[in-house]
Amino acid sequence: MIKVYSNLNIVNYLIIFLVPLLVGYFMGALPFGYWAGKLKGIDLTKEGSGSTGTTNVLRLVGKKEAFFVLLGDFLKGVLAPIVSKLVVASLLVTSAENPSWMLPLVGVLASFAALLGHVKSCWIGFKGGKAVATGVGTMFGLDWRVGLVTAIIWGSTVVLSKYSSLGALVAVPLSPLTMYFFQSDYFKLLPNSPLITQTLIYTAYCLVGAIYIVYKHRANIKRLIEGTEPKVGKK
């Protein structure tokens, strides 16, 4: 039986669902890589891999620009769930009657919308990157420990292999397990804990997000298997 919360009417539900989707998408859609390329007269959507992500910026624009693009893409992922939660919390009257899934769901909706915005930016003809930096940023926004572990795994894999795509393909699929470990307090969460709802929602997001990011890397997977994937910094 579905419990009805007296303080949640149709307007409240619209706020819960629409605000994070809009905030997350438009933050994620900020095309830092595209702008960095344009400053040098390069249209990244038409050059190199066609991606506006850090790797293509590094190959075609420069190291300094790639660093700032990485930082920008990461920060928009961090801020999307945090800002969305703050906005929704300010618009809705906080109450013990509010469902336990409300703010976790808001954070997850904003996070996934940020991924979609980065990959399909409305500002550049619905083109973009592959959402790795933004995806790791959203994990920081939901649980900084998960984001940190994922970033370390990604960075270590890239340093050892020299393949940026391989770093993403190793680190991101591990994020659902990492999220569950930290959110559930290493499997010690009591069955009646209110954090169980948040744990399941956050873990589900990491799983869906990982599938989406791996899907966006399907061409990279093919090149890795064939041995034709360019290494980091290679033109």
C-alpha positions in Angstrom: 0.0 0.0 0.0 1.4 3.4 -1.0 1.6 5.9 1.9 0.2 9.3 1.2 2.1 12.2 2.7 -0.2 15.0 3.8 2.3 17.7 3.0 3.0 16.6 -0.5 0.5 17.7 -3.1 0.8 17.8 -6.9 2.9 21.0 -6.8 5.3 19.5 -4.3 5.8 16.4 -6.6 6.4 18.6 -9.6 9.1 20.5 -7.6 10.7 17.2 -6.5 10.9 15.8 -10.0 11.2 18.9 -12.3 13.6 21.1 -10.3 16.5 18.6 -10.2 16.0 17.6 -13.8 16.2 21.2 -15.0 19.0 22.3 -12.7 21.0 19.2 -13.4 20.6 19.3 -17.1 21.4 22.9 -17.6 24.4 22.7 -15.3 25.6 19.6 -17.1 25.1 21.1 -20.5 27.7 23.9 -19.9 30.1 23.0 -22.7 33.5 23.9 -21.2 35.4 21.8 -23.6 33.7 23.3 -26.6 34.3 26.8 -25.4 38.0 26.0 -24.8 38.3 24.8 -28.3 36.5 27.8 -29.8 39.0 30.1 -28.1 41.7 28.5 -30.2 39.5 28.4 -33.3 38.9 24.6 -33.0 35.4 23.1 -33.2 35.9 20.0 -31.0 32.5 18.5 -32.2 34.1 18.2 -35.7 37.7 17.4 -34.8 39.5 14.4 -33.3 37.1 12.1 -31.6 34.2 14.7 -31.9 34.0 14.8 -28.1 34.1 18.0 -26.0 35.7 16.1 -23.1 39.1 16.5 -21.5 40.9 13.9 -23.6 40.0 15.5 -26.9 40.8 19.0 -25.5 44.2 17.6 -24.4 44.9 16.2 -27.8 43.8 19.2 -29.9 43.9 22.3 -27.7 46.5 22.0 -24.9 47.3 20.8 -21.4 46.3 24.0 -19.6 43.0 24.1 -21.3 42.4 20.4 -20.7 43.0 21.0 -16.9 40.4 23.7 -16.7 37.9 21.7 -18.8 38.4 18.8 -16.5 37.9 21.0 -13.4 34.8 22.6 -14.9 33.2 19.3 -16.0 33.9 17.9 -12.6 32.5 20.8 -10.6 29.3 21.0 -12.5 28.8 17.3 -11.6 29.5 18.1 -7.9 27.2 21.0 -7.8 24.2 19.6 -9.7 22.9 17.3 -6.9 23.9 19.7 -4.1 22.2 22.8 -5.6 19.1 20.8 -6.5 18.7 19.5 -3.0 19.1 23.0 -1.6 16.6 24.5 -4.0 14.0 21.7 -3.3 14.5 21.9 0.4 14.0 25.7 0.3 10.8 25.4 -1.7 9.2 22.6 0.3 8.3 22.8 4.0 10.6 20.4 5.8 8.7 18.0 8.0 9.0 14.6 9.6 6.2 13.6 7.3 8.4 14.1 4.2 9.3 10.7 2.6 12.8 9.4 3.2 13.3 9.1 -0.5 12.7 12.8 -1.3 16.1 14.4 -1.1 18.1 11.3 -2.2 15.9 11.0 -5.3 16.3 14.8 -6.0 20.1 14.3 -5.8 20.0 11.3 -8.2 17.7 12.9 -10.7 19.9 16.0 -10.8 23.0 13.8 -11.2 21.7 11.8 -14.1 20.3 14.9 -15.7 23.8 16.4 -15.5 25.2 13.4 -17.3 22.7 13.7 -20.0 23.3 17.5 -20.3 27.0 16.9 -20.7 26.6 14.2 -23.3 23.7 16.0 -25.1 24.3 19.7 -24.6 21.5 21.9 -25.9 24.0 24.7 -26.4 26.0 22.9 -29.1 23.4 21.0 -31.1 23.0 18.2 -28.5 26.6 17.1 -28.8 29.1 16.8 -26.0 31.5 14.5 -24.1 31.3 11.1 -22.5 30.5 12.3 -19.0 33.3 10.7 -17.1 34.5 13.8 -15.2 30.9 14.9 -14.7 29.9 11.5 -13.5 32.7 11.3 -11.0 31.7 14.8 -9.9 28.1 13.7 -9.2 29.5 10.9 -7.0 31.3 13.5 -5.0 28.1 15.5 -4.8 26.3 12.5 -3.4 29.0 11.0 -1.3 32.5 12.5 -1.5 34.1 9.2 -0.3 32.7 7.4 -3.3 33.8 10.1 -5.7 37.3 10.1 -4.2 37.8 6.4 -4.5 36.4 6.4 -8.1 38.7 9.2 -9.0 41.7 7.4 -7.5 40.9 4.2 -9.4 40.4 6.1 -12.6 43.6 8.1 -12.2 45.7 5.1 -11.3 44.5 3.1 -14.3 45.2 6.0 -16.6 48.7 6.4 -15.3 49.5 2.7 -15.6 47.9 2.1 -18.9 48.1 5.5 -20.6 44.5 5.0 -21.8 41.9 7.5 -20.5 39.0 5.4 -21.7 40.3 2.3 -19.9 40.4 4.3 -16.7 36.8 5.1 -17.0 35.9 1.6 -18.0 37.5 0.2 -14.9 36.6 2.9 -12.3 33.0 3.7 -13.2 31.6 0.1 -13.2 33.0 -0.3 -9.7 31.1 2.7 -8.4 27.9 0.9 -7.5 29.8 -1.5 -5.3 31.8 1.4 -3.8 28.7 3.4 -3.2 27.0 0.5 -1.4 30.0 -0.1 0.8 30.1 3.5 2.0 26.4 4.3 2.2 25.6 1.0 4.0 28.5 1.5 6.5 30.3 -1.5 5.2 27.3 -3.8 5.3 26.5 -3.0 8.9 23.4 -0.9 8.2 20.5 -2.0 10.4 17.4 -3.2 8.5 15.2 -0.5 9.9 17.7 2.4 9.3 16.3 5.3 7.3 19.5 5.4 5.4 18.6 2.2 3.6 16.4 4.1 1.2 19.2 6.5 0.4 21.7 3.6 0.0 19.4 1.9 -2.6 18.7 5.0 -4.5 22.3 6.1 -4.7 23.5 2.6 -5.6 20.9 2.3 -8.3 22.1 5.7 -9.8 25.7 4.5 -9.9 24.6 1.3 -11.6 22.5 3.1 -14.2 25.1 5.8 -14.7 27.8 3.2 -15.1 25.8 1.4 -17.8 25.2 4.7 -19.6 28.9 5.8 -19.5 30.1 2.3 -20.6 27.6 2.5 -23.5 29.0 5.9 -24.5 32.5 4.2 -24.6 31.5 1.4 -26.9 33.7 2.7 -29.7 36.6 3.0 -27.3 36.0 -0.6 -26.2 36.3 -1.8 -29.8 39.5 0.2 -30.3 41.0 -1.1 -27.1 40.3 -4.7 -28.2 41.8 -4.0 -31.7 44.8 -2.1 -30.2 44.0 1.1 -32.0 42.9 3.3 -29.1 45.1 6.4 -28.9 47.0 6.9 -25.6 46.6 10.0 -23.4 48.1 13.1 -25.2 48.6 11.3 -28.5 47.4 13.4 -31.4 
